[in-house]
Amino acid sequence: MKFPFILVYIISSFLFSSSICKKVWKTSDGNSPVLIAHRGEKVLLPEHTIPAYSLGAILGADFVEPDLCLTKDDQLVCHHDLYLTASNTDVGSRANFEHLKQHTPTGFKWYIQNFTLQELQTIKIFQKDTGIRPKEFNGIFSIPTFQEFLDTIHDLNYKLGRSIGIAPELKEPAYHNSNRRPHF
């Protein structure tokens, strides 16, 4: 019975998409709001995945904003935190990454900077366990590279016939600079 829930959510998302919102709501100066899909469409799909970015753009976001982190081999990947947890990925069930686990005051974390891109792309993303977010897509999507994100948005610009902006954010630049040479 989970499929009808997803179908209802998708239909309601389209009904209340940005085209309708921009007609109904205006900013204080009377202009249409600029809508930003921060982390993509993160209610239905796991955040910072290519499908989440795509759905955010399809639903009418003017900009899509990925958070970026660097891997051990200096590749930019899209992820909200500098680390992975067992609650937002399958990394906790992967014995081959046990040596990368670090104990912190808030629990165990696996820092992205300790993974190569090849290793990181074997890890699957889970939906955040808040609110009504469905779990049907847990374990399906991988952490995308910034290049994959750029290719997706470029393709959607063409397919949707409009310009979709990007607003990338490098998470904690000082942290990345302190952990590699040469500095950014």
Disulfide bonds with the S-S distance in Angstrom:
none
